[in-house]
Amino acid sequence: MSAVGTMPDTVDEPTRTASDAPSRRRSRIIGTLTLLVLAALASSWWWGPRALTRLAYFRVRRVEIDGARYTSANAVLARLRVDTTWSVWSDLSRLARRVESDPLVAHARVERRLPGTLHIVLTEREPVAMVPIVGGIVVIDANGRSLPIDPSRVGGVDVPVLAARDSATLRLLGVLRDSAPEIFARISQVRRAGPEEVRFTITTPGVGAGAQAGFILRAGPDLTAARVADLIPVESDLARRRVRFAEIDLRFRDQVIARLQ
């Protein structure tokens, strides 16, 4: 016959001794400390910089500026508004916004270089033309924004003069400046020749008898960087073959037309 057993109604607990109490306390203390450390690490992004800002070791002692051609260092420092009481652990995005309030600055990035240096990288708004106004002349960018640049004091402003602000012409100048700076640097004159055409007078670097004296670049209002790229090899080929030309026309799709002299 097979026997069938039954489970007892109760189970005896192991006997506890007095030495188990300190062990349990140590486990609770270790667990509590572990939770506190984890909580501190999780919140260190908030309290860490706050604690470091109080240390004199991280006070601002030097400011470095890169990318400033038209913007003066004094103007940047005036916008930044920091001194030796400030810490490099201050809010850098807030400092960048202060610098970007300068009308010459399109974008600013502020970096910290420990222990006490702020490094500022500027992207300036670039001038593309000058426009006569009552009592003088104003420098403007490709968006028609007036820039506080005095051409008589800054030797690096070499841009054509427009008779008036014209959004299409300014946009084309911006395209040439960004995609073909070597062409943009050779523009001596620019004018509208109608609603669908802008004419640029381009100088050439050649000298001596028989050298190409310059040419007219004719472009439509839809000129793109890719289209400008078509100009450069054509001009180079004509120069290599010593063929003199009066105009290069980019107005017609997929064609570059050169009118020879």
C-alpha positions as CSV (number, residue, x, y, z in Angstrom):
1,M,0.0,0.0,0.0
2,S,1.2,3.5,-0.7
3,A,1.3,6.0,2.1
4,V,-0.1,9.6,1.7
5,G,1.5,12.2,3.9
6,T,0.0,15.5,5.0
7,M,1.7,18.9,5.6
8,P,1.9,20.1,9.2
9,D,-0.4,22.9,10.3
10,T,2.5,25.0,11.6
11,V,6.1,25.5,10.7
12,D,8.6,26.2,13.4
13,E,10.6,29.6,12.9
14,P,14.3,29.5,13.2
15,T,15.6,30.6,16.6
16,R,16.8,34.3,16.6
17,T,19.7,35.3,18.7
18,A,20.7,38.7,20.2
19,S,23.6,39.0,17.8
20,D,21.2,39.4,14.9
21,A,20.0,42.9,16.0
22,P,23.2,44.9,15.3
23,S,23.4,43.2,11.9
24,R,19.9,44.3,11.0
25,R,20.7,47.9,12.1
26,R,23.9,47.9,10.0
27,S,21.8,46.8,7.0
28,R,19.3,49.5,7.5
29,I,22.0,52.2,7.9
30,I,23.8,51.0,4.7
31,G,20.5,51.0,2.8
32,T,19.7,54.5,4.0
33,L,23.1,55.8,3.1
34,T,22.9,54.2,-0.4
35,L,19.6,55.9,-1.0
36,L,21.0,59.3,0.1
37,V,24.0,58.9,-2.2
38,L,21.8,58.0,-5.2
39,A,19.6,60.9,-4.5
40,A,22.6,63.3,-4.3
41,L,24.0,62.0,-7.6
42,A,20.6,62.3,-9.3
43,S,20.3,66.0,-8.2
44,S,24.0,67.0,-8.7
45,W,23.2,68.7,-12.0
46,W,21.3,71.3,-9.8
47,W,23.3,71.7,-6.7
48,G,26.8,71.0,-8.2
49,P,27.2,74.3,-10.1
50,R,25.5,76.2,-7.3
51,A,28.1,74.9,-4.9
52,L,31.0,75.6,-7.2
53,T,29.9,79.2,-7.9
54,R,30.8,80.0,-4.2
55,L,34.4,79.0,-4.7
56,A,36.9,81.9,-5.3
57,Y,39.0,79.5,-7.4
58,F,36.4,79.6,-10.2
59,R,36.0,83.4,-10.3
60,V,36.2,84.9,-13.8
61,R,39.7,86.3,-14.4
62,R,39.9,86.3,-18.2
63,V,37.6,86.6,-21.2
64,E,38.6,85.4,-24.6
65,I,36.8,86.4,-27.8
66,D,37.0,84.6,-31.2
67,G,35.3,85.6,-34.4
68,A,35.1,89.4,-33.8
69,R,36.0,91.3,-37.0
70,Y,33.6,94.2,-36.8
71,T,32.5,93.9,-33.1
72,S,34.9,95.5,-30.6
73,A,36.0,93.6,-27.6
74,N,34.8,96.5,-25.4
75,A,31.3,96.2,-26.9
76,V,31.3,92.4,-26.1
77,L,32.4,93.0,-22.5
78,A,29.8,95.7,-22.0
79,R,27.1,93.4,-23.2
80,L,28.5,90.5,-21.1
81,R,28.4,92.4,-17.9
82,V,30.6,90.2,-15.8
83,D,33.5,91.0,-13.4
84,T,35.8,89.2,-11.0
85,T,32.8,88.6,-8.6
86,W,31.3,86.2,-11.3
87,S,32.0,82.5,-11.5
88,V,32.7,80.5,-14.7
89,W,29.9,78.2,-13.4
90,S,27.3,81.0,-14.1
91,D,24.5,80.3,-16.6
92,L,26.4,80.3,-20.0
93,S,23.2,80.5,-22.1
94,R,22.2,83.6,-20.2
95,L,25.6,85.2,-21.0
96,A,25.3,84.2,-24.6
97,R,21.9,85.9,-24.9
98,R,23.4,89.1,-23.5
99,V,26.2,89.1,-26.2
100,E,23.6,88.3,-28.9
101,S,21.8,91.5,-28.1
102,D,24.5,93.3,-30.0
103,P,23.2,94.2,-33.5
104,L,26.4,93.0,-35.1
105,V,26.2,89.5,-33.5
106,A,24.1,86.8,-35.2
107,H,25.0,84.0,-32.7
108,A,27.3,83.7,-29.7
109,R,28.5,80.6,-27.8
110,V,30.0,81.0,-24.4
111,E,32.3,78.2,-23.1
112,R,34.0,77.8,-19.7
113,R,37.7,77.0,-19.5
114,L,38.6,76.1,-16.0
115,P,39.5,77.5,-13.6
116,G,38.7,81.1,-14.5
117,T,38.3,81.8,-18.2
118,L,35.2,82.5,-20.3
119,H,35.7,81.8,-24.0
120,I,33.2,83.5,-26.4
121,V,32.8,82.4,-30.0
122,L,31.0,85.0,-32.2
123,T,29.2,84.6,-35.5
124,E,28.8,88.1,-36.9
125,R,26.3,89.5,-39.3
126,E,28.2,90.1,-42.5
127,P,27.9,93.3,-44.6
128,V,27.1,92.9,-48.3
129,A,26.5,96.5,-49.4
130,M,26.5,100.2,-48.5
131,V,23.5,102.5,-49.2
132,P,23.7,106.3,-49.2
133,I,21.5,108.0,-46.6
134,V,21.0,111.6,-45.6
135,G,24.2,112.8,-44.2
136,G,26.3,109.7,-45.0
137,I,26.2,106.0,-45.8
138,V,24.9,102.9,-44.0
139,V,26.3,99.4,-44.1
140,I,23.6,96.7,-44.5
141,D,23.5,92.9,-44.5
142,A,21.8,90.5,-46.9
143,N,18.5,90.9,-45.0
144,G,18.5,94.7,-45.3
145,R,19.4,95.1,-41.7
146,S,21.5,98.2,-40.9
147,L,24.8,97.4,-39.2
148,P,26.6,99.8,-36.9
149,I,29.8,99.7,-38.8
150,D,31.7,102.9,-39.7
151,P,33.4,102.3,-43.1
152,S,35.9,105.1,-42.4
153,R,37.1,103.4,-39.2
154,V,37.1,99.8,-40.2
155,G,39.4,99.1,-43.1
156,G,37.9,95.6,-43.8
157,V,34.6,96.8,-45.2
158,D,34.9,96.3,-49.0
159,V,31.4,96.0,-50.4
160,P,29.6,97.6,-53.3
161,V,27.4,100.7,-53.0
162,L,23.7,100.4,-53.9
163,A,21.6,103.3,-54.9
164,A,18.8,102.1,-52.6
165,R,17.9,99.1,-50.4
166,D,16.6,96.4,-52.7
167,S,15.7,93.0,-51.2
168,A,16.3,91.0,-54.4
169,T,19.7,92.6,-55.0
170,L,20.8,92.2,-51.3
171,R,19.8,88.5,-51.4
172,L,21.9,87.9,-54.5
173,L,24.8,89.6,-52.9
174,G,24.4,87.3,-49.9
175,V,24.4,84.3,-52.2
176,L,27.6,85.4,-53.9
177,R,29.3,86.2,-50.6
178,D,28.5,82.8,-49.1
179,S,29.0,80.6,-52.2
180,A,31.6,82.4,-54.2
181,P,33.5,84.8,-51.9
182,E,36.3,85.2,-54.5
183,I,33.7,86.5,-57.0
184,F,32.0,88.7,-54.3
185,A,35.3,90.3,-53.5
186,R,35.6,91.5,-57.1
187,I,32.2,93.2,-57.4
188,S,32.8,96.9,-58.1
189,Q,29.2,97.9,-59.0
190,V,25.7,96.4,-58.9
191,R,22.4,97.7,-60.2
192,R,18.9,96.5,-61.1
193,A,18.4,96.2,-64.9
194,G,14.7,95.4,-64.6
195,P,12.3,93.4,-62.4
196,E,14.0,90.1,-63.5
197,E,17.6,91.1,-63.8
198,V,20.5,92.3,-61.6
199,R,23.8,93.3,-63.2
200,F,27.1,93.0,-61.4
201,T,30.4,94.6,-62.6
202,I,33.1,92.1,-61.9
203,T,36.8,93.1,-62.0
204,T,39.5,90.7,-63.0
205,P,42.9,90.3,-61.4
206,G,44.8,90.3,-64.7
207,V,47.1,93.2,-65.5
208,G,49.1,94.3,-68.6
209,A,48.2,94.8,-72.2
210,G,45.5,92.6,-73.5
211,A,44.3,91.5,-70.1
212,Q,40.7,91.0,-69.4
213,A,39.5,94.3,-67.9
214,G,36.4,92.9,-66.3
215,F,32.9,91.8,-67.2
216,I,29.2,92.1,-66.5
217,L,27.5,89.2,-64.6
218,R,23.8,89.1,-65.4
219,A,21.6,87.1,-63.0
220,G,18.0,86.7,-62.3
221,P,16.3,87.0,-58.9
222,D,16.3,83.2,-58.4
223,L,20.1,82.9,-58.4
224,T,21.3,80.0,-56.3
225,A,24.6,78.8,-54.9
226,A,24.6,75.9,-57.4
227,R,24.1,78.3,-60.3
228,V,26.9,80.5,-59.1
229,A,29.1,77.4,-59.2
230,D,28.5,77.1,-62.9
231,L,30.2,80.5,-63.4
232,I,33.6,79.8,-62.0
233,P,34.8,77.0,-64.5
234,V,33.5,79.0,-67.5
235,E,35.4,82.1,-66.5
236,S,38.5,80.0,-65.8
237,D,38.3,78.3,-69.2
238,L,37.9,81.6,-71.1
239,A,40.9,83.1,-69.2
240,R,43.0,80.0,-69.9
241,R,42.3,80.3,-73.6
242,R,42.9,84.1,-73.4
243,V,39.4,84.8,-74.8
244,R,38.1,88.2,-73.9
245,F,34.5,88.5,-73.0
246,A,32.1,91.3,-72.0
247,E,29.4,89.4,-70.2
248,I,28.5,86.1,-68.6
249,D,24.8,85.5,-68.4
250,L,23.3,83.1,-65.8
251,R,19.6,83.9,-66.3
252,F,18.8,80.9,-68.5
253,R,18.3,77.5,-67.0
254,D,21.2,75.0,-67.5
255,Q,23.0,77.5,-69.7
256,V,26.0,79.8,-69.1
257,I,26.2,82.3,-71.9
258,A,29.3,84.3,-72.6
259,R,29.2,87.3,-74.9
260,L,32.7,87.7,-76.4
261,Q,34.4,91.0,-77.2
